[in-house]
């Protein structure tokens, strides 16, 4: 088969690799139908996650058809149409029983990271019974790709960890796909104001169409001063960091109101300053989280009911064998006006 292979910081190639095989009785082999590129994949490509080894197949999102199952897989069979979860869960260990699938003793986020992933014609899914979700006939595959990662990530790491409540004023710093997923799902809780901060006017315009009540371009104005002015000097109840760099994290900690929540989503490849000299007395909560995907079944229902429409996040389509071009487009999001790209395996 062919796959996108990581060869160290800044190096990748579309090349031939062995087709994956069942290695444990709980595995399934899935033929990829549609996959996508995540901001985390860009962090990997930059070398921000040095634990990713040369030769790794990247990617952790997608939908597909089961090609083969191990003898212990009971929920799925050959030919079943499935969503691939970005997080692998055994369902049996202490952390899985606590709903912390991201810290599964034999899984967590390993796909396209510690084991070969989804930007390939085929992928091996460990613990298939707990790491795949069935897709009914007639479902919109492209919309459901968004359930692999970005929707549960924005919701769990941003909205739930931020404890968004009715009437809150919230700020989302970063209007990329995950920030926009947090914007969509925050509206389950009817916040009074949603301020979206980014450096890209196109993404801010999209945020407006998705429900943002105010937008701030931090490359053109002082985001902290503007956010504080919009809140009459009080700050926001919830600040969601959706980029993963020091500047955006600091904006969140500077605009948070007393008693507020800073919910970090972004993947940080470098350390950030934590200004305890100003934060120690503010009674704030700062949370971090890797998505657990425990909310995927609920989010699936909302997508099927068209309560939220994640397909709006998709801006570009490519064949799977055009993945290098797709990375160039996604990596130059401002120029290309890119949000999510869909890669279709036509083989």
VENNORZI-V880015 format. One record per pair of residues at least 4 apart in sequence whose C-alpha atoms are under 8 Angstrom apart, sorted by the first residue. I is the first residue (numbers start at 0). J is the second residue. D is the distance in Angstrom with one decimal. If there is no record, write none. Layout:
I;J;D
I;J;D
This chain:
0;15;5.6
0;16;5.6
0;17;6.1
0;18;5.5
0;119;7.5
0;120;6.1
0;121;7.3
1;13;6.7
1;14;5.3
1;15;4.4
1;16;5.7
1;119;6.0
1;120;6.1
2;13;5.5
2;14;5.7
2;15;6.4
2;16;6.6
2;56;6.5
2;118;5.9
2;119;4.0
2;120;6.5
3;11;6.8
3;12;5.6
3;13;4.5
3;14;6.5
3;56;5.6
3;57;6.3
3;118;5.7
3;119;6.3
3;322;7.3
4;11;5.5
4;12;5.3
4;13;6.3
4;14;7.0
4;54;5.7
4;55;5.6
4;56;4.5
4;57;6.3
5;10;6.2
5;11;4.6
5;12;6.8
5;44;7.2
5;52;7.6
5;53;5.8
5;54;5.5
5;55;5.4
5;56;6.3
5;57;6.7
6;10;5.1
6;11;5.4
6;12;7.6
6;52;7.6
6;53;4.4
6;54;5.6
6;55;7.5
7;11;7.5
7;44;7.2
7;46;6.8
7;52;7.3
7;53;5.6
8;43;7.5
8;44;5.3
8;45;5.0
8;46;4.4
9;44;5.4
9;45;5.6
9;46;7.3
10;44;7.1
11;44;7.7
12;323;7.5
13;320;7.3
13;322;7.5
13;323;7.2
18;121;6.6
18;122;8.0
19;28;7.0
19;121;6.8
19;122;6.2
19;123;5.9
20;28;6.9
20;123;6.9
21;26;5.8
21;27;6.6
21;28;6.8
21;67;7.9
21;68;7.4
21;69;6.4
21;123;7.1
22;26;6.9
23;69;6.7
23;125;7.6
24;68;7.8
24;69;4.2
24;70;5.0
24;71;5.0
24;72;7.0
25;68;7.6
25;69;5.3
25;70;6.9
25;71;5.1
25;72;5.3
25;125;6.2
25;126;5.0
25;127;6.1
25;128;7.4
26;68;6.1
26;69;5.2
26;72;7.1
26;123;6.7
26;124;5.6
26;125;4.5
26;126;5.6
26;127;5.5
27;65;6.9
27;66;7.5
27;67;5.7
27;68;4.3
27;69;6.0
27;72;7.6
27;123;5.8
27;124;5.2
27;125;6.6
27;126;7.8
27;127;5.7
28;65;6.0
28;66;5.4
28;67;5.1
28;68;6.4
28;121;6.8
28;122;5.7
28;123;4.6
28;124;6.2
29;63;5.9
29;64;5.5
29;65;4.4
29;66;5.3
29;67;7.2
29;121;5.6
29;122;5.4
29;123;6.4
29;124;7.2
30;63;5.3
30;64;5.3
30;65;6.2
30;66;6.1
30;120;6.0
30;121;4.5
30;122;6.6
31;61;6.8
31;62;6.2
31;63;4.4
31;64;6.8
31;117;7.1
31;119;7.0
31;120;5.4
31;121;5.5
31;122;7.2
31;344;6.4
32;61;7.5
32;62;5.8
32;63;4.7
32;64;7.2
32;120;8.0
32;343;5.8
32;344;5.1
32;345;7.5
33;61;5.5
33;62;5.5
33;63;6.7
33;140;7.5
33;141;7.2
33;144;7.3
33;319;8.0
33;341;6.6
33;342;5.5
33;343;4.5
33;344;6.1
34;58;8.0
34;60;5.7
34;61;4.1
34;62;6.6
34;117;6.8
34;118;6.5
34;144;6.7
34;319;8.0
34;341;6.0
34;342;5.2
34;343;6.7
35;58;7.5
35;60;6.2
35;61;6.7
35;118;7.5
35;144;7.5
35;339;7.1
35;340;5.7
35;341;5.0
35;342;5.6
36;40;6.5
36;58;6.7
36;60;7.7
36;326;7.3
36;329;7.6
36;339;7.2
36;340;6.6
36;341;7.8
37;41;6.9
37;58;7.6
37;339;7.9
38;42;6.5
39;43;6.3
39;266;6.7
40;44;6.2
40;57;7.0
40;58;6.8
41;45;6.2
41;330;7.2
42;46;6.5
42;47;5.3
42;48;6.8
42;266;7.6
42;268;7.5
43;47;5.6
43;48;5.3
43;49;7.6
43;51;7.2
47;267;7.9
47;268;4.8
47;269;7.8
48;268;6.8
50;113;7.8
51;55;7.0
51;112;5.7
51;113;6.4
52;113;7.9
55;111;7.0
55;112;7.4
55;113;7.9
55;114;7.0
55;115;5.6
55;116;7.9
56;111;5.8
56;114;7.6
56;115;4.6
56;116;5.3
56;117;7.4
56;118;6.8
56;119;7.3
57;110;7.8
57;111;4.2
57;112;6.7
57;115;6.4
57;116;5.0
57;117;6.5
57;118;5.8
58;110;6.9
58;111;4.6
58;112;7.8
58;115;8.0
58;116;4.8
58;117;4.6
58;118;5.0
59;83;7.8
59;84;7.5
59;85;4.9
59;110;5.3
59;111;5.4
59;116;5.5
59;117;5.4
59;118;7.7
59;147;7.6
59;148;7.8
60;83;6.2
60;84;6.7
60;85;5.7
60;117;6.3
60;144;6.5
60;145;7.9
60;147;5.0
60;148;6.4
61;82;6.3
61;83;5.5
61;84;7.8
61;117;6.6
61;144;5.1
61;147;6.3
62;80;7.5
62;81;5.6
62;82;4.5
62;83;5.7
62;140;6.8
62;143;7.4
62;144;6.0
63;80;5.9
63;81;5.6
63;82;6.7
63;83;7.6
64;77;7.6
64;78;5.6
64;79;5.5
64;80;4.6
64;81;6.1
65;75;7.9
65;76;6.8
65;77;5.0
65;78;5.2
65;79;5.4
65;80;6.6
65;81;7.3
66;77;5.2
66;78;6.4
67;76;7.2
67;77;5.4
68;72;6.2
68;75;7.6
68;76;6.4
68;77;6.7
72;76;7.9
72;126;8.0
72;127;6.7
72;128;6.0
73;128;6.8
74;128;5.5
75;79;6.5
75;127;8.0
75;128;7.0
79;133;7.2
80;133;6.1
80;134;5.4
80;135;7.5
81;131;6.1
81;132;5.3
81;133;4.6
81;134;5.2
82;131;5.6
82;132;5.0
82;133;6.4
82;134;6.7
82;143;7.0
82;144;7.0
82;146;7.6
82;147;6.6
83;130;6.6
83;131;5.0
83;132;6.7
83;147;5.8
84;130;5.5
84;131;5.8
84;132;7.5
84;146;7.7
84;147;4.7
84;148;6.8
84;292;7.2
85;108;6.5
85;110;6.5
85;147;5.5
85;148;5.6
85;292;7.9
86;100;6.8
86;101;6.1
86;106;7.3
86;107;5.1
86;108;4.7
86;109;7.0
86;110;7.2
86;130;6.9
86;290;7.6
86;291;6.6
86;292;6.8
87;100;7.0
87;101;7.4
87;103;7.5
87;106;4.8
87;107;5.0
87;108;6.2
87;109;6.9
87;110;7.4
87;124;7.8
87;125;6.8
87;126;6.7
87;129;7.4
87;130;5.2
88;95;6.7
88;100;5.4
88;101;7.5
88;103;5.8
88;105;7.4
88;106;5.5
88;107;6.2
88;126;6.3
88;129;5.6
88;130;5.7
89;95;7.0
89;103;6.7
89;104;7.8
89;105;6.5
89;106;6.7
89;126;5.4
89;129;6.3
89;130;7.9
90;95;5.1
90;96;6.5
90;100;7.7
90;103;7.9
90;129;6.2
91;95;6.1
91;96;6.3
92;96;6.2
92;103;6.6
92;104;6.2
93;97;6.5
93;103;7.9
93;104;8.0
94;98;6.4
94;99;5.1
94;100;6.5
94;102;6.0
94;103;5.7
94;104;7.3
95;99;5.2
95;100;4.8
95;102;7.3
95;103;5.6
98;291;7.2
98;293;6.5
99;103;6.9
99;291;5.6
99;293;8.0
100;106;7.7
100;107;5.8
100;291;4.9
100;292;7.2
100;293;7.5
101;106;7.4
101;107;4.0
101;108;5.9
101;289;6.1
101;290;6.3
101;291;4.8
102;106;7.1
102;107;5.1
102;108;8.0
103;107;4.9
106;125;7.9
107;291;7.9
108;112;7.2
108;113;8.0
109;113;4.7
109;114;5.7
110;114;5.3
110;115;6.0
110;116;4.9
110;117;7.6
111;115;4.9
111;116;3.7
111;117;6.7
112;116;7.3
115;122;7.2
115;123;7.7
116;122;6.1
116;123;7.8
117;121;7.2
117;122;5.8
118;319;7.5
118;322;8.0
119;319;7.6
120;344;6.6
120;346;7.8
124;130;7.3
125;130;7.4
126;130;6.0
127;131;5.7
134;138;6.7
138;143;8.0
138;303;7.8
139;143;6.4
140;144;6.4
141;145;7.3
141;310;6.6
141;341;7.1
142;146;7.6
142;302;7.8
142;308;7.4
142;309;5.7
142;310;4.6
143;147;7.3
143;299;7.7
143;302;8.0
144;148;7.9
145;149;5.8
145;150;6.0
145;309;6.4
145;310;7.6
146;150;5.5
146;151;6.6
146;295;6.5
146;298;7.4
146;299;7.0
147;151;7.7
147;295;8.0
148;152;5.8
148;290;7.8
148;292;7.6
149;153;5.9
149;176;6.9
149;177;5.2
149;180;6.4
150;154;6.1
150;177;7.1
150;180;5.3
150;181;7.3
150;184;7.7
150;298;7.6
150;309;7.8
151;155;5.7
151;156;7.9
151;290;6.7
151;291;7.9
151;292;5.6
151;293;7.9
151;294;6.2
151;295;6.1
151;298;7.4
152;156;5.5
152;157;7.3
152;177;6.9
152;180;7.9
152;181;7.9
152;264;7.5
152;289;7.6
152;290;5.0
152;291;7.9
152;292;7.4
153;157;5.2
153;158;6.7
153;177;5.3
153;178;6.4
153;179;7.7
153;180;5.1
153;181;4.1
153;182;7.9
153;184;7.4
153;264;7.3
154;158;4.8
154;159;6.1
154;180;7.0
154;181;5.4
154;184;5.8
154;185;7.1
155;159;4.9
155;160;6.3
155;290;6.4
155;291;7.6
155;292;7.8
155;294;7.4
156;160;5.4
156;161;7.6
156;262;6.7
156;263;6.9
156;264;5.5
156;287;7.1
156;288;5.5
156;289;6.9
156;290;6.2
157;161;5.6
157;181;6.1
157;239;5.6
157;240;7.7
157;262;5.4
157;263;6.7
157;264;6.1
158;162;6.1
158;163;5.7
158;181;6.2
158;184;7.1
158;185;5.6
158;239;7.8
158;262;7.8
159;163;6.7
160;262;5.9
160;286;6.5
160;287;8.0
160;288;8.0
161;237;5.8
161;238;7.4
161;239;7.1
161;260;5.3
161;261;6.3
161;262;5.1
161;286;7.6
162;237;7.6
162;260;7.3
163;167;6.6
163;169;7.7
163;185;6.9
163;188;6.6
163;190;7.1
163;237;6.7
164;188;5.6
164;189;7.2
164;190;6.3
165;188;5.2
165;189;4.9
165;190;4.8
165;191;6.9
166;189;6.5
166;190;4.6
166;191;4.4
166;192;7.6
167;189;7.9
167;190;4.6
167;191;5.5
167;192;6.7
167;235;7.8
167;236;5.9
167;237;7.5
168;190;6.1
168;191;5.7
168;192;4.6
168;193;6.1
168;194;7.7
168;235;5.3
168;236;5.4
168;237;6.8
169;190;7.1
169;192;6.2
169;193;5.0
169;194;6.2
169;235;5.5
169;236;5.7
169;237;4.7
169;238;5.8
169;239;7.7
170;193;5.7
170;194;4.5
170;195;5.7
170;196;7.3
170;235;6.5
170;237;6.3
170;238;4.8
170;239;6.2
170;251;7.9
171;178;6.4
171;181;7.7
171;182;7.3
171;193;7.4
171;194;6.3
171;195;4.9
171;196;6.2
171;238;5.9
171;239;4.7
171;240;6.3
171;241;7.0
172;178;7.2
172;195;6.0
172;196;4.7
172;197;6.3
172;238;7.3
172;239;6.0
172;240;5.1
172;241;5.8
172;242;7.2
172;247;6.3
172;250;7.8
172;251;7.2
173;178;5.5
173;195;7.2
173;196;5.9
173;197;5.1
173;240;6.8
173;241;5.0
173;242;5.5
173;247;7.6
174;178;4.8
174;179;5.5
174;195;6.8
174;196;6.9
174;197;5.8
174;202;5.8
174;203;6.6
174;206;6.9
174;241;7.5
175;179;6.1
175;202;7.1
175;241;7.6
175;242;7.8
175;338;6.4
176;180;6.1
176;312;6.7
176;338;5.8
176;339;6.5
177;181;6.3
177;241;6.6
178;182;6.3
178;239;8.0
178;240;7.9
178;241;5.3
178;242;8.0
179;183;6.2
179;206;6.6
179;209;7.7
179;312;7.9
180;184;6.2
180;309;7.6
181;185;5.7
182;186;6.9
182;193;7.7
182;206;7.7
182;209;7.2
182;210;7.2
182;211;7.3
183;187;8.0
183;209;6.6
183;210;7.4
183;307;6.9
184;307;7.7
185;189;7.2
185;190;7.2
186;190;6.5
192;211;7.6
192;212;5.9
192;213;7.6
193;210;7.6
193;211;5.1
193;212;5.3
193;213;6.4
194;211;6.1
194;212;6.1
194;213;4.7
194;214;5.5
194;215;7.4
194;226;7.7
195;203;7.0
195;206;7.1
195;211;6.4
195;213;6.4
195;214;4.8
195;215;6.3
196;203;7.4
196;214;5.8
196;215;4.8
196;216;5.9
196;217;6.5
196;222;7.2
197;202;7.5
197;203;6.7
197;214;8.0
197;215;6.6
197;216;5.3
197;217;5.8
197;218;7.8
198;216;5.0
198;217;5.3
198;218;5.2
198;219;7.8
199;203;6.3
199;216;6.8
199;333;6.2
200;204;6.1
200;216;6.8
201;205;6.3
201;333;7.4
201;336;6.6
202;206;6.1
202;336;7.6
203;207;6.3
203;214;6.2
203;215;7.7
203;216;7.6
204;208;6.6
205;209;6.4
206;210;6.4
206;211;5.5
206;214;7.9
207;211;4.6
207;212;6.7
207;213;7.5
207;214;7.4
215;220;7.5
215;222;6.3
215;225;7.4
215;226;7.9
216;220;6.3
216;222;7.2
217;221;5.9
217;222;5.0
220;225;7.5
221;225;6.2
222;226;6.0
222;250;7.3
223;227;6.1
223;250;6.2
223;253;6.7
223;254;6.0
224;228;6.1
225;229;6.2
226;230;6.4
226;234;7.0
226;235;7.9
226;254;6.7
227;231;6.2
227;232;4.6
227;233;6.4
227;234;5.3
227;235;8.0
227;254;6.4
228;232;5.6
230;234;5.5
230;235;6.8
233;256;5.7
233;257;7.9
234;254;4.9
234;255;5.0
234;256;4.3
234;257;7.9
235;254;6.2
235;255;5.0
235;256;5.2
235;259;7.1
236;255;6.3
236;256;5.6
236;257;7.9
236;258;7.4
236;259;4.6
236;260;6.4
237;255;6.7
237;256;8.0
237;259;5.7
237;260;4.8
237;261;5.9
237;262;7.4
238;251;5.3
238;252;7.8
238;254;7.6
238;255;6.3
238;259;7.9
238;260;6.4
238;261;4.8
238;262;6.2
239;251;7.0
239;261;5.9
239;262;4.8
239;263;5.9
239;264;7.1
240;247;6.5
240;248;5.9
240;251;6.6
240;261;7.4
240;262;6.2
240;263;4.8
240;264;5.6
240;265;6.1
241;247;8.0
241;263;6.7
241;264;5.1
241;265;4.6
242;247;6.7
242;264;7.4
242;265;4.6
242;266;7.1
243;247;7.2
243;248;7.3
243;264;7.3
243;265;3.8
243;266;4.7
243;267;4.5
243;268;7.4
244;248;6.4
244;265;7.5
244;266;8.0
244;267;6.0
244;268;7.7
244;269;7.4
244;271;7.4
245;249;6.1
245;269;7.9
245;270;7.3
245;271;4.9
245;272;7.0
246;250;6.4
247;251;6.5
248;252;6.5
248;263;7.7
248;271;7.5
249;253;6.1
249;271;8.0
249;272;7.5
249;273;7.7
250;254;6.2
251;255;6.2
251;261;6.5
252;261;6.9
252;278;7.8
255;259;5.9
255;260;7.2
255;261;7.1
255;283;7.8
256;281;7.6
256;283;7.8
257;281;4.8
257;282;5.8
257;283;6.2
258;281;6.4
258;282;4.8
258;283;4.7
258;284;7.4
259;282;7.3
259;283;4.9
259;284;6.4
260;283;5.7
260;284;4.8
260;285;5.9
260;286;7.6
261;283;7.5
261;284;6.1
261;285;4.7
261;286;6.3
262;285;5.9
262;286;5.0
262;287;6.4
263;285;7.4
263;286;6.0
263;287;5.1
263;288;7.2
264;287;6.8
264;288;6.8
264;289;7.7
274;278;6.2
275;279;5.1
277;281;7.7
278;282;7.8
278;283;7.5
294;298;6.1
295;299;5.9
296;300;6.5
297;301;6.6
298;302;6.2
299;303;6.1
300;304;6.1
301;305;6.1
301;306;5.1
301;307;6.1
302;306;6.0
302;307;5.4
302;308;6.1
302;309;7.4
309;313;7.8
312;338;6.0
312;339;5.7
313;338;6.1
313;339;4.6
313;340;5.8
313;341;7.0
314;336;7.7
314;337;5.7
314;338;5.7
314;339;5.8
314;340;6.1
315;337;6.8
315;338;7.8
315;339;6.8
315;340;4.7
315;341;6.4
316;340;5.6
316;341;4.8
316;342;6.1
316;343;7.7
317;321;6.0
317;322;7.2
317;325;6.6
317;340;7.4
317;341;6.2
317;342;4.9
317;343;6.4
318;322;7.2
318;342;5.1
318;343;4.8
318;344;6.1
318;345;6.8
319;342;4.8
319;343;5.1
319;344;5.0
319;345;7.4
320;344;7.6
321;325;6.3
321;342;7.9
322;326;6.1
322;342;7.1
323;327;6.5
324;328;6.3
325;329;6.1
325;340;7.1
326;330;5.7
327;331;6.2
328;332;6.3
328;335;6.1
328;337;6.8
329;335;7.6
329;337;5.8
329;338;7.1
329;339;7.5
329;340;7.1
331;335;6.0
331;337;7.6
332;336;5.3
332;337;4.6
332;338;6.8
333;337;6.8
